[in-house]
């Protein structure tokens, strides 16, 4: 979920779609959680969206928040994942932390 207003709107629609799929196609479908992305600490909107998502979807949002970062935007143009493009960047560290959080939850 991008830390933007319309992304917050889209999250509700996505969850409704997931419920429809569960009811009609795959009752065992479940989501692990939402990932908050493109967060900018300098921007009050990002903080507001993070707060709203956590309030409206408790227990369904990962703790790690992915920041808005130049390296994350540049990596795809070089055809590389962030872990190979700039593994020490703020964005790469955030995704590594997210992977660790997912692994921990999967155990």
Number of C-alpha atoms within 10 A of each C-alpha: 22 21 25 18 13 11 14 16 11 13 16 14 12 11 12 12 12 17 16 13 14 14 12 9 10 12 12 9 11 10 9 12 14 17 17 23 19 19 22 16 11 8 10 11 15 21 15 14 21 21 11 13 19 17 11 11 13 11 12 14 19 17 15 17 23 24 21 17 15 11 17 21 12 15 16 12 9 9 10 12 15 22 16 11 17 17 15 13 15 16 24 22 16 17 18 15 16 18 13 13 14 14 10 9 10 8 5
